[in-house]
Amino acid sequence: MQRSMWSGFVATLPVALSVGAYGSVLGMLAAQKNISWIELLLMNLSIFAGSAQFVMVDMWIAPLPIIEITVAVLVINLRYLLIGASLKPVFQGKPLCQKFMIMHLVADENWAVTMAAHRQGKASTGFLLGGGLCLFFVWSFGTMMGHSLGAVIRNPETYALDFAFIAVFTALVIGLWRGKNDIVPWLVAAALAIIAEKLLPGKWYILIGGISGALVSALTKDLSEGAGS
């Protein structure tokens, strides 16, 4: 278990560095919204979801719109239903309490790294947990550093820190590419997400893009298997 955790930690470290960079942007924004470092740390511990935390900070205006923030965070994090389902082979045979504990530390980045390792037969719950711990420590360090710098740096985009978010997800997408069979599902997911973002309020486009891509992928797989039988 310890060896697999260390393997996951090391494998996730390259993308975690970029995570720390855009975590610093969150910390700066939080400081500018007068969110204390303790509140930010509690946010990291209880939610640990970058996109949801950015939305929370953006909506952090007194008096706090608790219901609106809760709904927004739930909508954004609904994608973890898909992520959890995709991790079924990794969690196979594990007790429910262990699944809950590890899923709290699952983010887009260590999920992507774990799925890539799974295709090579190297993934395990320890690997996933190690990657999650790596991300949590680096993310928390980045947000705390950003919070300390928030009073000094007012425009993070001046230093291109906001680009780290785009860079890390570009790298993850390239790592998950499996060939021409991914073209149609990815195009459908991207197209519907763009349309949903234009037509629907909030972050529903994240869920719509994820579900549509998964459904198209499953459908095309079934059709190809049916044609081959």
N, C-alpha and C positions, 0 to 999 in steps of 0.2 A: 504493500500500500504506500509506504513512504517513498519507495523508488519511483512508482508511477506518479505520485504527487509531484515529486521533483522534476520528472520528465515533462509533466504538464506545465509546471511553473516556468521552466526554461523555454519550452516551445512557445509559450504565450508572451514571453518577455519582450520580443521585438515589437509586437503590436501594442503591448502595454505602455511602452514609452510614448507612443503617439496619444494613447488614451490619457496619460498623465498631462500631456501638453494641452489637449482641449479641456481636461479637467481644471486646469489653471484658469481657463477662460470662464468656466462656471464660477470658480471661486472669486474672480474679479467682479463678475456681475452680481454675485451674492453680496459682496462687500458694499457695492454701490447701492444695493437695495436695503442696506442696514441689517442684513441677516448676520447674526453673530456666528463666530466660528464653531461654537457648541451646537447651534441649530443646524449648521451645515454638516457637521460631523454626524449628528443624529439622523439627518437626511440620508447621508451615505450609508449608515448602518441599517436603517429601516427600509430604504427603497432600493438603493444601489442600482440605479437605471439612469444612464446619462441623459437620454432624450427626455425622459419624464422629469428629471430634476431640472433641466433647462426650462421646461414648461412651467414647473412650479415656481422657479425663481422669477420668470417673466410675469407670472400672475400674482406675485407677492406684493400686494398693495393693501395697506390697512384701510378698513378692517378686512381681514383675510377672507376671501370667498371660499370657504372650506368645501362646500358642496361642489362648486365648479372645479376646484383643483382636484378633488377626489375623482370626479368623473373623467376629467382630462387624463389623469395618470392611469386610470383603469383602461381607458380606450387605447392609449399608447402601448400599455403593457399586455394587451390582449394577444399580441404576437407571440408571447411566451407560451401560449397554448400550442401553437404550431411548433415552436422550438422544443417544448417538452415532448410532444408526440414524436418528433424526429429522433429524440434521444432514447426512445424505447429500447433499441438493441443494447445500448450502453447500460441502462438501468435494469436489464433483464435479471430477475431473481433477487433484486435488492429489496430490503424492507422499506415500507412506506416512509418511516421517519427519516431514513437516510436520504431518500429521494427529496423530501421537503427541504432538508438541510442543505443539500448540494444545489438544488434548483434556485435557492435564494442567492447563490453566488454565480449563477449562470448569466452571462451577458452575451451580446452578439459576437464579441471577439473570441472568447474561449469556447463558445459553441462552434464557431467556424473552424477553429484550430482542432477541436476534438473530432468534428465530422471528417476533416481531412485525414486525421490520424486513424479514424475508424476504417476508412477505405483501405488503409495499409495494415489493418489488424493490430493497431497499437493503442487503441483507445480503451479507457476503463473509467469507472467512477472516480478513482484516485487521480487519473490524468485530468479529468474535468474539474475536480475540486482544486487541484494544484494550480490550474490555469485561472480559476475563479479567485483564489487567494492572491495570486500575482496581480490580477487586475484590481482587486479591492485595495491592496496596499498602495499600488502606484496611483490609482484614481484618487484615493484619499489624500495621499501626499501632494498630488497635483492641485486638488481643490484647496487644500490648506495653504499651500504656497501662493496660489492665485489670490486667495482671500487676504493674505498679508500684503500682496502687491496691489490690491484693488484701489487703495487710496492714491497710488502713484501712477499706475497705468490705466488711463480712462478709455482708450481705444485699442483693444487687443488685436484688431485686424491690422493695425499699423505694423505689428511685428509678425503678421501672418500666422498667429497662433490659432485663429479660427479655421485655417486650412487643414490643420492636423486631423480634424474630424473627417473631412473628405478624403484625405490621404489614406487613413487607416481602413476605411470601408472600401476604397478602391483596391487596396491590397488584399482584403478579405474576399472580395468578389472574384479576383483573379485566381486566388487559391482554391475557390469552390468550383471553378469552371471544369466541367467534365467532358466537354466536347459539343458537337453540333446538336445533340439531343436536348441541350439546355437552351438553345436559341429561342424556340417558340414560347416555352413557359416564361423565360425572362422578359421577352418582348411584351407578352400579354400582361405580366405583372407590372412592368414599367408603364405601359400605356394606360392601364386602368388606374394605377396610382396617380398618374399625372391628371387624368380626367377627374378623379375623385377629389384631388387637392383643389381643383378649380371650382368644383360644384358644391362640395360639402364643407361645412365649418369644422374646425378642430383638426384632429390628427387621424381621422377615419381612413385616410388614404394609405396609412401604414398597414392596417389590418386588411383592407380591400386588396392591396397589391400582393400581400403575403398569401392570402387565401386563394386568390385567383391563380397565382403562379403555381401553388401546390396542387390545385385541382387540375390544371392543364397538364402538369407534369405527370400526375397519376393517370389521367385519361390517355395521354399519348403513350405511356408505358403499357397500359392495358391493351391498347390498340395494336402496338408493335408485337406484344406477346401473343395476341390473338392471331395476328397475321402469320406469325412464325410457327403456330401449332398446326 
